[in-house]
Amino acid sequence: MALINTVIVPTILAADKNQFGAFVAAYQGFAKRVQVDIADGQLAPTLTLPENEAVCPAEWQVDYHMMVARPSEHMQNILALKPHLCVFHAECGEDLLPLFTQLKGAGIKAGVALMKQTFPATFRGAIEAADHVLIFAGELGRQGSEADMLQTEKIDLIKAINPNAEIGWDGGANMKNVRALAHAGIDVINVGAAIAGAPNPAQMYQDLQADLDKKGVVL
């Protein structure tokens, strides 16, 4: 069975404008949907370019993955940017439901991310209200981490709470595991180092997407 509904989404994690520009240059020509990772140095240990300076080409469908401790302080920028999707972390400490209402009112899809140690039922309300649930299986604020494949066990738990939510994966996705992730039920596989660090990012993107559509046993 071909898994044509699962998509590969390149990610951008940039410390400054020069690094952000390098990502954009590397992804132009093949990227359609891109995830921009924003970290505030608090929820995640690293500090990235702020979202209001991480503006992508108009033709891209942009998701902002907000690794921030106080999402409410970023809402003005997000509403002005009008991305396709904005994902906040369940563990941030703020009530996400009012923010989701604002996002949806502006035509922006609302997402909630779950860290490795987070059990989905703990944040049932946010998952029920979310358009997208991101299973975070790497290390916050860095690319190239190892994927914790045991996190796929959360897929059925999330679907039991919100069967209509798009399910994303972030952390360690590469040619060794994207097919298994797709077969497990992931809709969106965000890929950082495997694409950004490849000699030919466009070819790697194509190879990853093509691998999802292969039939047969997942090894």
Residue pairs with C-beta under 8 A, 6 or more apart in sequence:
1 215
2 213
2 214
2 215
3 179
3 182
3 183
3 212
3 213
4 212
4 213
5 187
6 181
6 182
6 186
6 187
6 188
6 189
6 212
7 33
7 187
7 188
7 189
7 209
8 178
8 189
8 191
8 195
8 205
8 208
8 209
8 212
9 33
9 34
9 35
9 63
9 168
9 188
9 189
9 190
9 191
10 27
10 31
10 34
10 35
10 190
10 191
10 192
10 195
10 196
10 201
10 205
11 34
11 35
11 36
11 37
11 65
11 143
11 170
11 190
11 191
11 192
11 195
11 196
12 20
12 23
12 24
12 27
12 34
12 35
12 36
12 37
12 54
12 56
13 37
13 39
13 48
13 141
13 142
13 143
13 192
14 20
14 22
14 23
14 48
14 49
14 54
15 46
15 47
15 48
15 49
16 49
17 49
17 53
19 49
20 49
20 53
20 54
23 196
24 56
24 57
26 196
26 201
27 34
27 195
27 201
28 57
29 202
30 201
30 202
30 205
30 206
31 60
31 205
32 60
32 61
33 60
33 61
33 62
33 63
33 84
33 188
34 56
34 60
34 61
34 62
34 63
35 62
35 63
35 64
35 65
35 170
35 190
36 51
36 54
36 56
36 62
36 63
36 64
36 65
37 48
37 65
37 67
37 141
37 192
38 48
38 49
38 50
38 51
38 54
38 64
38 65
38 66
38 67
38 68
38 74
39 45
39 46
39 47
39 48
39 67
39 68
39 140
39 141
40 47
40 67
40 68
40 69
40 70
41 47
42 68
42 69
43 67
43 68
43 69
43 89
43 91
43 92
43 140
44 67
44 68
44 140
44 141
45 140
45 141
46 140
46 141
46 142
48 54
48 141
50 77
51 64
51 66
51 74
51 77
51 78
51 81
52 77
52 80
52 81
54 64
55 81
56 62
61 84
62 81
62 83
62 84
62 85
63 83
63 84
63 85
63 86
63 87
63 111
63 132
64 78
64 81
64 83
64 85
64 86
64 87
65 87
65 113
65 134
65 170
65 190
66 74
66 78
66 86
66 87
66 88
66 89
67 89
67 113
67 140
67 141
68 74
68 88
68 89
68 92
69 92
69 93
70 92
70 93
70 94
71 88
71 92
71 94
71 96
71 99
72 94
72 99
75 99
75 102
78 86
78 103
78 108
79 102
79 103
79 106
79 108
82 106
82 107
82 108
83 108
84 108
84 109
85 108
85 109
85 110
85 111
85 131
85 132
86 103
86 108
86 109
86 110
86 111
87 111
87 112
87 113
87 132
87 134
87 168
88 94
88 96
88 99
88 111
88 112
88 113
89 112
89 113
89 114
89 115
89 136
90 96
90 112
90 113
90 114
90 115
90 118
90 122
90 123
90 126
91 115
91 118
96 110
96 112
96 126
96 129
97 125
97 126
97 129
99 110
100 110
100 126
100 129
100 130
103 109
103 110
104 110
104 131
109 131
109 132
110 129
110 130
110 131
110 132
111 130
111 131
111 132
111 133
111 134
111 168
112 123
112 126
112 127
112 130
112 132
112 133
112 134
113 133
113 134
113 135
113 136
113 170
114 120
114 123
114 133
114 134
114 135
114 136
114 154
115 136
115 140
116 136
116 137
116 148
116 151
119 157
120 127
120 133
120 154
120 157
120 158
120 161
121 157
121 161
124 161
127 133
127 158
127 161
127 162
127 165
128 161
128 162
130 162
130 165
131 165
131 166
132 165
132 166
132 167
132 168
132 188
133 158
133 162
133 165
133 166
133 167
133 168
134 167
134 168
134 169
134 170
134 190
135 151
135 152
135 154
135 155
135 158
135 167
135 168
135 169
135 170
135 186
136 151
136 170
136 171
137 147
137 148
137 149
137 151
137 169
137 170
137 171
137 172
138 145
138 146
138 147
138 148
138 170
138 171
138 172
139 145
139 171
143 192
143 193
143 196
143 197
144 172
144 192
144 193
144 197
145 171
145 172
146 172
147 171
147 172
147 173
147 174
147 177
148 171
148 172
149 177
149 180
151 169
151 171
152 180
152 181
152 184
152 185
152 186
155 167
155 184
155 185
155 186
156 185
158 165
158 167
159 165
159 167
159 185
166 187
166 188
167 185
167 186
167 187
167 188
168 186
168 187
168 188
168 189
168 190
169 181
169 186
169 188
169 189
169 190
170 190
173 181
173 189
173 190
173 191
173 192
173 194
173 208
174 191
174 193
174 194
174 208
175 194
175 207
175 208
175 211
178 189
178 191
178 208
178 211
178 212
179 211
179 212
179 214
179 218
180 218
181 189
182 189
182 212
183 218
189 208
189 212
191 205
191 208
194 204
194 208
195 201
195 204
195 205
195 208
198 204
